[in-house]
Amino acid sequence: MKHRHARKLAMALALSAATWSAAAAEPGPDDTGACLNGTGEDAIATCTRLVDSGTLQGRAFADIYVKRGATWFAMGRDDRAMEDYERAIALAPDHTGAVLGRANIYLAKAAYDLAIRDYDTVLRLDPNDIFALSYRGVAYQRKGDYERAIRDHDSAIELDPRHAASFYHRGVTYKFKGDIDRAIRDFDQAVALDPASVTTLISRGLTFLSKGTLDRALADFTQALRLDPRNTMALSSRADAHVEKGEYDLAIRDCDDALSIDPNNLSALAHRGDAYRRKGDYERAIADLDQAIRLQPDYTLAIVAHTEALNSRGWAHYVQGQYDRAIEDFSKAIQVNPKSSKVFISRGAVHALRREYDRAIEDLDEAIRLNPDDATAHLNRGFAHELKGEHDRAIEDCDRAIRLDPKNAEAFNTRGVAYQNKGLIERAIEDFDRALWLDPRNANARKNRSLAMKGNRP
């Protein structure tokens, strides 16, 4: 969303800069007014007639190029816009509208250093150009230089305390910096200055969502949709908030609406898939998430949700005794997301329960490689080693699991079993006692302690 919003504002800025510059030019023929005041294809046509006429020179000619460039940019024709800005700069190197327009294209193309160079030029020519200050701040923010970004936005706000866009962009910077409360304060100010800004409402809503303040997030997304009922970002964001509140049917309805507008909306597909997953409708979930990943194979939200859906369906198959189908789903999840330690733990657990101990240990080795601090992975590998008769290795893994999670009752129980099988009955009983102290309802620990007290093995 941030790129689309910045581009939208940059287009408006390019147009306003061109109009301001042209307003200073001497009045010309009818085509000049039609060019400078027109929009879209009509403006392009009249500006092009003026360019081709050969009647204009110097700064007046540069003004026409700036306006046509701004119009091309608004139409998404960045290369044509760049050509016109370059021509305008060649005619009038100090034309701030031309340099600003070129900077905005660099910003949209993520060429941040080039954008900053041009914003610097504008500010040398006019130190009080609020647009150059604000958008140089955006470029710094995109580069991760948050302090410089904030300084630029501070300066822009000092020049014009009612410049809503500067509050908005400073809020975005604070959010990326991790200062969520200051981000919200800036978004509040931006909304107070410009209540009709759908983008600011969505951004504030997403910030509330990141804090877990779900009702306020929903209020912002709903207000954005009152202003723009077909805004797919607002619809998919509200769906995300509904999912987090457990309101899965409302989330699905919002995603349905977003997808009726844009059938390939990645966010809506991912959130609807996640809602279906949490409802236990794994088939629909996987269908949506498959589609999202086909559209964008590296789409993180869809990959994570898809992995979770396959993992959940795998465990559903396991509960039903369908172990082959469980393994199949876990394997598919690993193909989708080979960096998910959670799925390797799941597949390893099922392999262990099927007495495929070497396969189980292999999966759990990989889970630990991916996340060395996952207590469950160490515990499950210890369990597999114990089932394989490798008591010492089981104890080592349980030791590690207990260091990572001292309140893990099952780790004490499994280590107790290993001690018991080694004939270390007193140590086994100590572990079973600890397991029961942590979890008095642990039936396995209670049974194992009873066996140990009788001198029997599990």
Contacts in CASP RR format, 6 or more apart in sequence:
PFRMAT RR
TARGET T0000
AUTHOR 0000-0000-0000
METHOD contacts of the structure
MODEL  1
MKHRHARKLAMALALSAATWSAAAAEPGPDDTGACLNGTGEDAIATCTRL
VDSGTLQGRAFADIYVKRGATWFAMGRDDRAMEDYERAIALAPDHTGAVL
GRANIYLAKAAYDLAIRDYDTVLRLDPNDIFALSYRGVAYQRKGDYERAI
RDHDSAIELDPRHAASFYHRGVTYKFKGDIDRAIRDFDQAVALDPASVTT
LISRGLTFLSKGTLDRALADFTQALRLDPRNTMALSSRADAHVEKGEYDL
AIRDCDDALSIDPNNLSALAHRGDAYRRKGDYERAIADLDQAIRLQPDYT
LAIVAHTEALNSRGWAHYVQGQYDRAIEDFSKAIQVNPKSSKVFISRGAV
HALRREYDRAIEDLDEAIRLNPDDATAHLNRGFAHELKGEHDRAIEDCDR
AIRLDPKNAEAFNTRGVAYQNKGLIERAIEDFDRALWLDPRNANARKNRS
LAMKGNRP
1 199 0 8 1.000
1 202 0 8 1.000
1 203 0 8 1.000
1 206 0 8 1.000
1 233 0 8 1.000
2 172 0 8 1.000
3 108 0 8 1.000
4 233 0 8 1.000
5 199 0 8 1.000
5 203 0 8 1.000
6 107 0 8 1.000
6 108 0 8 1.000
6 138 0 8 1.000
7 108 0 8 1.000
8 199 0 8 1.000
9 165 0 8 1.000
10 73 0 8 1.000
10 104 0 8 1.000
10 107 0 8 1.000
10 108 0 8 1.000
10 135 0 8 1.000
11 70 0 8 1.000
11 73 0 8 1.000
11 74 0 8 1.000
11 104 0 8 1.000
13 100 0 8 1.000
13 101 0 8 1.000
13 104 0 8 1.000
13 131 0 8 1.000
13 135 0 8 1.000
14 69 0 8 1.000
14 70 0 8 1.000
14 73 0 8 1.000
14 74 0 8 1.000
14 81 0 8 1.000
14 97 0 8 1.000
14 100 0 8 1.000
14 101 0 8 1.000
14 104 0 8 1.000
15 70 0 8 1.000
15 71 0 8 1.000
15 74 0 8 1.000
16 131 0 8 1.000
17 66 0 8 1.000
17 70 0 8 1.000
17 96 0 8 1.000
17 97 0 8 1.000
17 100 0 8 1.000
17 101 0 8 1.000
17 131 0 8 1.000
18 36 0 8 1.000
18 63 0 8 1.000
18 66 0 8 1.000
18 67 0 8 1.000
18 69 0 8 1.000
18 70 0 8 1.000
18 97 0 8 1.000
18 101 0 8 1.000
19 36 0 8 1.000
19 37 0 8 1.000
19 67 0 8 1.000
20 97 0 8 1.000
21 62 0 8 1.000
21 63 0 8 1.000
21 66 0 8 1.000
21 95 0 8 1.000
21 96 0 8 1.000
21 97 0 8 1.000
21 98 0 8 1.000
22 36 0 8 1.000
22 63 0 8 1.000
22 64 0 8 1.000
22 66 0 8 1.000
22 67 0 8 1.000
23 36 0 8 1.000
25 32 0 8 1.000
25 36 0 8 1.000
25 59 0 8 1.000
25 60 0 8 1.000
25 63 0 8 1.000
26 60 0 8 1.000
27 33 0 8 1.000
31 46 0 8 1.000
31 49 0 8 1.000
31 50 0 8 1.000
31 53 0 8 1.000
32 50 0 8 1.000
32 64 0 8 1.000
33 46 0 8 1.000
34 42 0 8 1.000
34 43 0 8 1.000
34 46 0 8 1.000
35 43 0 8 1.000
35 46 0 8 1.000
35 47 0 8 1.000
35 50 0 8 1.000
35 64 0 8 1.000
35 67 0 8 1.000
35 68 0 8 1.000
36 63 0 8 1.000
36 64 0 8 1.000
36 67 0 8 1.000
38 46 0 8 1.000
38 71 0 8 1.000
39 71 0 8 1.000
39 74 0 8 1.000
40 71 0 8 1.000
40 74 0 8 1.000
40 75 0 8 1.000
43 67 0 8 1.000
43 68 0 8 1.000
43 71 0 8 1.000
44 68 0 8 1.000
44 71 0 8 1.000
44 72 0 8 1.000
44 75 0 8 1.000
47 64 0 8 1.000
47 67 0 8 1.000
47 68 0 8 1.000
47 71 0 8 1.000
48 68 0 8 1.000
50 56 0 8 1.000
50 64 0 8 1.000
51 61 0 8 1.000
51 64 0 8 1.000
51 65 0 8 1.000
51 68 0 8 1.000
56 64 0 8 1.000
58 91 0 8 1.000
58 92 0 8 1.000
59 91 0 8 1.000
59 92 0 8 1.000
59 95 0 8 1.000
61 91 0 8 1.000
62 87 0 8 1.000
62 88 0 8 1.000
62 89 0 8 1.000
62 91 0 8 1.000
62 92 0 8 1.000
62 95 0 8 1.000
62 98 0 8 1.000
63 88 0 8 1.000
63 95 0 8 1.000
65 84 0 8 1.000
65 85 0 8 1.000
65 87 0 8 1.000
65 88 0 8 1.000
65 91 0 8 1.000
65 98 0 8 1.000
66 84 0 8 1.000
66 85 0 8 1.000
66 88 0 8 1.000
66 95 0 8 1.000
66 97 0 8 1.000
66 98 0 8 1.000
66 101 0 8 1.000
68 84 0 8 1.000
69 80 0 8 1.000
69 81 0 8 1.000
69 84 0 8 1.000
69 85 0 8 1.000
69 101 0 8 1.000
70 81 0 8 1.000
70 101 0 8 1.000
72 78 0 8 1.000
72 80 0 8 1.000
72 81 0 8 1.000
72 84 0 8 1.000
73 81 0 8 1.000
73 101 0 8 1.000
73 104 0 8 1.000
73 105 0 8 1.000
78 105 0 8 1.000
78 108 0 8 1.000
78 109 0 8 1.000
81 101 0 8 1.000
81 105 0 8 1.000
82 102 0 8 1.000
82 105 0 8 1.000
85 98 0 8 1.000
85 99 0 8 1.000
85 101 0 8 1.000
85 102 0 8 1.000
85 105 0 8 1.000
86 102 0 8 1.000
88 95 0 8 1.000
88 97 0 8 1.000
88 98 0 8 1.000
89 95 0 8 1.000
89 98 0 8 1.000
89 99 0 8 1.000
89 102 0 8 1.000
92 98 0 8 1.000
94 125 0 8 1.000
96 122 0 8 1.000
96 125 0 8 1.000
96 126 0 8 1.000
96 129 0 8 1.000
96 132 0 8 1.000
97 122 0 8 1.000
99 118 0 8 1.000
99 121 0 8 1.000
99 122 0 8 1.000
99 125 0 8 1.000
100 118 0 8 1.000
100 119 0 8 1.000
100 122 0 8 1.000
100 129 0 8 1.000
100 131 0 8 1.000
100 132 0 8 1.000
101 118 0 8 1.000
102 118 0 8 1.000
103 114 0 8 1.000
103 115 0 8 1.000
103 118 0 8 1.000
103 119 0 8 1.000
103 122 0 8 1.000
103 132 0 8 1.000
103 135 0 8 1.000
104 115 0 8 1.000
104 135 0 8 1.000
106 112 0 8 1.000
106 114 0 8 1.000
106 115 0 8 1.000
106 118 0 8 1.000
107 115 0 8 1.000
107 135 0 8 1.000
107 138 0 8 1.000
107 139 0 8 1.000
107 142 0 8 1.000
110 142 0 8 1.000
112 139 0 8 1.000
112 140 0 8 1.000
112 142 0 8 1.000
112 143 0 8 1.000
113 143 0 8 1.000
115 135 0 8 1.000
115 136 0 8 1.000
115 139 0 8 1.000
116 136 0 8 1.000
116 139 0 8 1.000
116 140 0 8 1.000
119 132 0 8 1.000
119 133 0 8 1.000
119 135 0 8 1.000
119 136 0 8 1.000
119 139 0 8 1.000
120 136 0 8 1.000
122 129 0 8 1.000
122 132 0 8 1.000
123 129 0 8 1.000
123 132 0 8 1.000
123 133 0 8 1.000
123 136 0 8 1.000
126 132 0 8 1.000
128 159 0 8 1.000
130 156 0 8 1.000
130 159 0 8 1.000
130 160 0 8 1.000
130 163 0 8 1.000
130 166 0 8 1.000
133 152 0 8 1.000
133 153 0 8 1.000
133 155 0 8 1.000
133 156 0 8 1.000
133 159 0 8 1.000
133 166 0 8 1.000
134 152 0 8 1.000
134 153 0 8 1.000
134 156 0 8 1.000
134 163 0 8 1.000
134 165 0 8 1.000
134 166 0 8 1.000
134 169 0 8 1.000
136 152 0 8 1.000
137 148 0 8 1.000
137 149 0 8 1.000
137 152 0 8 1.000
137 153 0 8 1.000
137 169 0 8 1.000
137 173 0 8 1.000
138 149 0 8 1.000
138 169 0 8 1.000
140 146 0 8 1.000
140 148 0 8 1.000
140 149 0 8 1.000
140 152 0 8 1.000
141 149 0 8 1.000
141 169 0 8 1.000
141 172 0 8 1.000
141 173 0 8 1.000
141 176 0 8 1.000
144 176 0 8 1.000
146 173 0 8 1.000
146 176 0 8 1.000
146 177 0 8 1.000
149 169 0 8 1.000
149 170 0 8 1.000
149 173 0 8 1.000
150 170 0 8 1.000
150 173 0 8 1.000
150 174 0 8 1.000
150 177 0 8 1.000
153 166 0 8 1.000
153 167 0 8 1.000
153 169 0 8 1.000
153 170 0 8 1.000
153 173 0 8 1.000
154 170 0 8 1.000
156 163 0 8 1.000
156 166 0 8 1.000
157 163 0 8 1.000
157 166 0 8 1.000
157 167 0 8 1.000
157 170 0 8 1.000
160 166 0 8 1.000
162 193 0 8 1.000
163 193 0 8 1.000
164 189 0 8 1.000
164 190 0 8 1.000
164 193 0 8 1.000
164 194 0 8 1.000
164 197 0 8 1.000
164 200 0 8 1.000
165 190 0 8 1.000
167 186 0 8 1.000
167 187 0 8 1.000
167 189 0 8 1.000
167 190 0 8 1.000
167 193 0 8 1.000
168 186 0 8 1.000
168 187 0 8 1.000
168 190 0 8 1.000
168 197 0 8 1.000
168 199 0 8 1.000
168 200 0 8 1.000
168 203 0 8 1.000
170 186 0 8 1.000
171 182 0 8 1.000
171 183 0 8 1.000
171 186 0 8 1.000
171 187 0 8 1.000
171 190 0 8 1.000
171 203 0 8 1.000
172 183 0 8 1.000
172 203 0 8 1.000
174 180 0 8 1.000
174 182 0 8 1.000
174 183 0 8 1.000
174 186 0 8 1.000
175 183 0 8 1.000
175 203 0 8 1.000
175 207 0 8 1.000
175 210 0 8 1.000
180 207 0 8 1.000
180 210 0 8 1.000
180 211 0 8 1.000
183 207 0 8 1.000
184 204 0 8 1.000
184 207 0 8 1.000
184 208 0 8 1.000
187 200 0 8 1.000
187 203 0 8 1.000
187 204 0 8 1.000
187 207 0 8 1.000
188 204 0 8 1.000
190 197 0 8 1.000
190 200 0 8 1.000
191 197 0 8 1.000
191 200 0 8 1.000
191 201 0 8 1.000
191 204 0 8 1.000
194 200 0 8 1.000
196 227 0 8 1.000
198 224 0 8 1.000
198 227 0 8 1.000
198 228 0 8 1.000
198 231 0 8 1.000
198 234 0 8 1.000
201 220 0 8 1.000
201 221 0 8 1.000
201 223 0 8 1.000
201 224 0 8 1.000
201 227 0 8 1.000
201 234 0 8 1.000
202 220 0 8 1.000
202 221 0 8 1.000
202 224 0 8 1.000
202 231 0 8 1.000
202 233 0 8 1.000
202 234 0 8 1.000
202 237 0 8 1.000
204 220 0 8 1.000
205 216 0 8 1.000
205 217 0 8 1.000
205 220 0 8 1.000
205 221 0 8 1.000
205 237 0 8 1.000
206 217 0 8 1.000
206 237 0 8 1.000
208 214 0 8 1.000
208 216 0 8 1.000
208 217 0 8 1.000
208 220 0 8 1.000
209 217 0 8 1.000
209 237 0 8 1.000
209 240 0 8 1.000
209 241 0 8 1.000
209 244 0 8 1.000
212 244 0 8 1.000
214 241 0 8 1.000
214 244 0 8 1.000
214 245 0 8 1.000
217 237 0 8 1.000
217 241 0 8 1.000
218 238 0 8 1.000
218 241 0 8 1.000
218 242 0 8 1.000
218 245 0 8 1.000
221 234 0 8 1.000
221 235 0 8 1.000
221 237 0 8 1.000
221 238 0 8 1.000
221 241 0 8 1.000
222 238 0 8 1.000
224 231 0 8 1.000
224 234 0 8 1.000
225 231 0 8 1.000
225 234 0 8 1.000
225 235 0 8 1.000
225 238 0 8 1.000
228 234 0 8 1.000
230 261 0 8 1.000
232 258 0 8 1.000
232 261 0 8 1.000
232 262 0 8 1.000
232 265 0 8 1.000
232 267 0 8 1.000
232 268 0 8 1.000
233 267 0 8 1.000
235 254 0 8 1.000
235 255 0 8 1.000
235 257 0 8 1.000
235 258 0 8 1.000
235 261 0 8 1.000
235 268 0 8 1.000
236 254 0 8 1.000
236 255 0 8 1.000
236 258 0 8 1.000
236 265 0 8 1.000
236 267 0 8 1.000
236 268 0 8 1.000
236 271 0 8 1.000
237 267 0 8 1.000
238 254 0 8 1.000
239 250 0 8 1.000
239 251 0 8 1.000
239 252 0 8 1.000
239 254 0 8 1.000
239 255 0 8 1.000
239 258 0 8 1.000
239 268 0 8 1.000
239 271 0 8 1.000
239 272 0 8 1.000
239 275 0 8 1.000
240 251 0 8 1.000
240 267 0 8 1.000
240 271 0 8 1.000
242 248 0 8 1.000
242 250 0 8 1.000
242 251 0 8 1.000
242 254 0 8 1.000
242 275 0 8 1.000
243 251 0 8 1.000
243 271 0 8 1.000
243 274 0 8 1.000
243 275 0 8 1.000
243 278 0 8 1.000
246 278 0 8 1.000
248 275 0 8 1.000
248 276 0 8 1.000
248 278 0 8 1.000
248 279 0 8 1.000
251 271 0 8 1.000
251 272 0 8 1.000
251 275 0 8 1.000
252 272 0 8 1.000
252 275 0 8 1.000
252 276 0 8 1.000
254 268 0 8 1.000
254 271 0 8 1.000
255 268 0 8 1.000
255 269 0 8 1.000
255 271 0 8 1.000
255 272 0 8 1.000
255 273 0 8 1.000
255 275 0 8 1.000
256 272 0 8 1.000
258 265 0 8 1.000
258 267 0 8 1.000
258 268 0 8 1.000
259 265 0 8 1.000
259 268 0 8 1.000
259 269 0 8 1.000
259 272 0 8 1.000
262 268 0 8 1.000
264 295 0 8 1.000
266 292 0 8 1.000
266 295 0 8 1.000
266 296 0 8 1.000
266 299 0 8 1.000
266 301 0 8 1.000
266 302 0 8 1.000
267 301 0 8 1.000
269 288 0 8 1.000
269 289 0 8 1.000
269 291 0 8 1.000
269 292 0 8 1.000
269 295 0 8 1.000
269 302 0 8 1.000
270 288 0 8 1.000
270 289 0 8 1.000
270 292 0 8 1.000
270 299 0 8 1.000
270 301 0 8 1.000
270 302 0 8 1.000
270 305 0 8 1.000
271 301 0 8 1.000
272 288 0 8 1.000
273 284 0 8 1.000
273 285 0 8 1.000
273 288 0 8 1.000
273 289 0 8 1.000
273 305 0 8 1.000
273 309 0 8 1.000
274 285 0 8 1.000
274 289 0 8 1.000
274 305 0 8 1.000
274 308 0 8 1.000
274 309 0 8 1.000
275 285 0 8 1.000
276 282 0 8 1.000
276 284 0 8 1.000
276 285 0 8 1.000
276 288 0 8 1.000
276 309 0 8 1.000
277 285 0 8 1.000
277 305 0 8 1.000
277 308 0 8 1.000
277 309 0 8 1.000
277 312 0 8 1.000
280 312 0 8 1.000
280 316 0 8 1.000
282 309 0 8 1.000
282 310 0 8 1.000
282 312 0 8 1.000
282 313 0 8 1.000
282 316 0 8 1.000
285 305 0 8 1.000
285 309 0 8 1.000
286 306 0 8 1.000
286 309 0 8 1.000
286 310 0 8 1.000
286 313 0 8 1.000
289 302 0 8 1.000
289 305 0 8 1.000
289 306 0 8 1.000
289 309 0 8 1.000
290 306 0 8 1.000
292 299 0 8 1.000
292 301 0 8 1.000
292 302 0 8 1.000
292 306 0 8 1.000
293 299 0 8 1.000
293 302 0 8 1.000
293 303 0 8 1.000
293 306 0 8 1.000
293 336 0 8 1.000
296 302 0 8 1.000
303 336 0 8 1.000
303 337 0 8 1.000
304 337 0 8 1.000
306 333 0 8 1.000
306 336 0 8 1.000
306 337 0 8 1.000
307 333 0 8 1.000
307 336 0 8 1.000
307 337 0 8 1.000
307 340 0 8 1.000
307 342 0 8 1.000
307 343 0 8 1.000
310 329 0 8 1.000
310 330 0 8 1.000
310 332 0 8 1.000
310 333 0 8 1.000
310 336 0 8 1.000
310 343 0 8 1.000
311 329 0 8 1.000
311 330 0 8 1.000
311 333 0 8 1.000
311 340 0 8 1.000
311 342 0 8 1.000
311 343 0 8 1.000
311 346 0 8 1.000
313 329 0 8 1.000
314 325 0 8 1.000
314 326 0 8 1.000
314 329 0 8 1.000
314 330 0 8 1.000
314 346 0 8 1.000
315 326 0 8 1.000
315 346 0 8 1.000
317 323 0 8 1.000
317 325 0 8 1.000
317 326 0 8 1.000
317 329 0 8 1.000
318 326 0 8 1.000
318 350 0 8 1.000
323 350 0 8 1.000
323 353 0 8 1.000
323 354 0 8 1.000
326 350 0 8 1.000
327 347 0 8 1.000
327 350 0 8 1.000
327 351 0 8 1.000
330 343 0 8 1.000
330 346 0 8 1.000
330 347 0 8 1.000
330 350 0 8 1.000
331 347 0 8 1.000
333 340 0 8 1.000
333 343 0 8 1.000
333 346 0 8 1.000
334 340 0 8 1.000
334 343 0 8 1.000
334 344 0 8 1.000
334 347 0 8 1.000
337 343 0 8 1.000
339 370 0 8 1.000
340 370 0 8 1.000
341 366 0 8 1.000
341 367 0 8 1.000
341 368 0 8 1.000
341 370 0 8 1.000
341 371 0 8 1.000
341 374 0 8 1.000
341 377 0 8 1.000
342 367 0 8 1.000
344 363 0 8 1.000
344 364 0 8 1.000
344 366 0 8 1.000
344 367 0 8 1.000
344 370 0 8 1.000
344 377 0 8 1.000
345 363 0 8 1.000
345 364 0 8 1.000
345 367 0 8 1.000
345 374 0 8 1.000
345 376 0 8 1.000
345 377 0 8 1.000
345 380 0 8 1.000
347 363 0 8 1.000
348 359 0 8 1.000
348 360 0 8 1.000
348 363 0 8 1.000
348 364 0 8 1.000
348 367 0 8 1.000
348 380 0 8 1.000
348 384 0 8 1.000
349 360 0 8 1.000
349 380 0 8 1.000
351 357 0 8 1.000
351 359 0 8 1.000
351 360 0 8 1.000
351 363 0 8 1.000
351 384 0 8 1.000
352 360 0 8 1.000
352 380 0 8 1.000
352 383 0 8 1.000
352 384 0 8 1.000
352 387 0 8 1.000
355 387 0 8 1.000
357 384 0 8 1.000
357 385 0 8 1.000
357 387 0 8 1.000
357 388 0 8 1.000
358 388 0 8 1.000
360 380 0 8 1.000
360 381 0 8 1.000
360 384 0 8 1.000
361 381 0 8 1.000
361 384 0 8 1.000
361 385 0 8 1.000
361 388 0 8 1.000
364 377 0 8 1.000
364 380 0 8 1.000
364 381 0 8 1.000
364 384 0 8 1.000
365 381 0 8 1.000
367 374 0 8 1.000
367 377 0 8 1.000
368 374 0 8 1.000
368 377 0 8 1.000
368 378 0 8 1.000
368 381 0 8 1.000
371 377 0 8 1.000
373 404 0 8 1.000
374 404 0 8 1.000
375 400 0 8 1.000
375 401 0 8 1.000
375 402 0 8 1.000
375 404 0 8 1.000
375 405 0 8 1.000
375 408 0 8 1.000
375 411 0 8 1.000
376 401 0 8 1.000
378 397 0 8 1.000
378 398 0 8 1.000
378 400 0 8 1.000
378 401 0 8 1.000
378 404 0 8 1.000
378 411 0 8 1.000
379 397 0 8 1.000
379 398 0 8 1.000
379 401 0 8 1.000
379 408 0 8 1.000
379 410 0 8 1.000
379 411 0 8 1.000
379 414 0 8 1.000
381 397 0 8 1.000
382 393 0 8 1.000
382 394 0 8 1.000
382 396 0 8 1.000
382 397 0 8 1.000
382 398 0 8 1.000
382 401 0 8 1.000
382 414 0 8 1.000
382 418 0 8 1.000
383 394 0 8 1.000
383 414 0 8 1.000
385 391 0 8 1.000
385 393 0 8 1.000
385 394 0 8 1.000
385 397 0 8 1.000
386 394 0 8 1.000
386 414 0 8 1.000
386 417 0 8 1.000
386 418 0 8 1.000
386 421 0 8 1.000
389 421 0 8 1.000
391 418 0 8 1.000
391 419 0 8 1.000
391 421 0 8 1.000
391 422 0 8 1.000
392 418 0 8 1.000
392 422 0 8 1.000
394 414 0 8 1.000
394 415 0 8 1.000
394 417 0 8 1.000
394 418 0 8 1.000
395 415 0 8 1.000
395 418 0 8 1.000
395 419 0 8 1.000
398 411 0 8 1.000
398 412 0 8 1.000
398 414 0 8 1.000
398 415 0 8 1.000
398 416 0 8 1.000
398 418 0 8 1.000
399 415 0 8 1.000
401 408 0 8 1.000
401 411 0 8 1.000
402 408 0 8 1.000
402 411 0 8 1.000
402 412 0 8 1.000
402 415 0 8 1.000
405 411 0 8 1.000
407 438 0 8 1.000
408 438 0 8 1.000
409 434 0 8 1.000
409 435 0 8 1.000
409 436 0 8 1.000
409 438 0 8 1.000
409 439 0 8 1.000
409 442 0 8 1.000
409 445 0 8 1.000
410 435 0 8 1.000
410 439 0 8 1.000
410 442 0 8 1.000
410 444 0 8 1.000
412 431 0 8 1.000
412 432 0 8 1.000
412 434 0 8 1.000
412 435 0 8 1.000
412 438 0 8 1.000
412 445 0 8 1.000
413 431 0 8 1.000
413 432 0 8 1.000
413 435 0 8 1.000
413 442 0 8 1.000
413 444 0 8 1.000
413 445 0 8 1.000
413 448 0 8 1.000
415 431 0 8 1.000
416 427 0 8 1.000
416 428 0 8 1.000
416 431 0 8 1.000
416 432 0 8 1.000
416 435 0 8 1.000
416 448 0 8 1.000
417 428 0 8 1.000
417 448 0 8 1.000
417 458 0 8 1.000
419 425 0 8 1.000
419 427 0 8 1.000
419 428 0 8 1.000
419 431 0 8 1.000
420 428 0 8 1.000
420 448 0 8 1.000
420 451 0 8 1.000
420 452 0 8 1.000
420 457 0 8 1.000
420 458 0 8 1.000
421 457 0 8 1.000
421 458 0 8 1.000
423 457 0 8 1.000
425 452 0 8 1.000
425 455 0 8 1.000
428 448 0 8 1.000
428 452 0 8 1.000
429 449 0 8 1.000
429 452 0 8 1.000
429 453 0 8 1.000
432 445 0 8 1.000
432 446 0 8 1.000
432 448 0 8 1.000
432 449 0 8 1.000
432 452 0 8 1.000
433 449 0 8 1.000
435 442 0 8 1.000
435 445 0 8 1.000
436 442 0 8 1.000
436 445 0 8 1.000
436 446 0 8 1.000
436 449 0 8 1.000
439 445 0 8 1.000
447 458 0 8 1.000
448 458 0 8 1.000
451 457 0 8 1.000
451 458 0 8 1.000
END
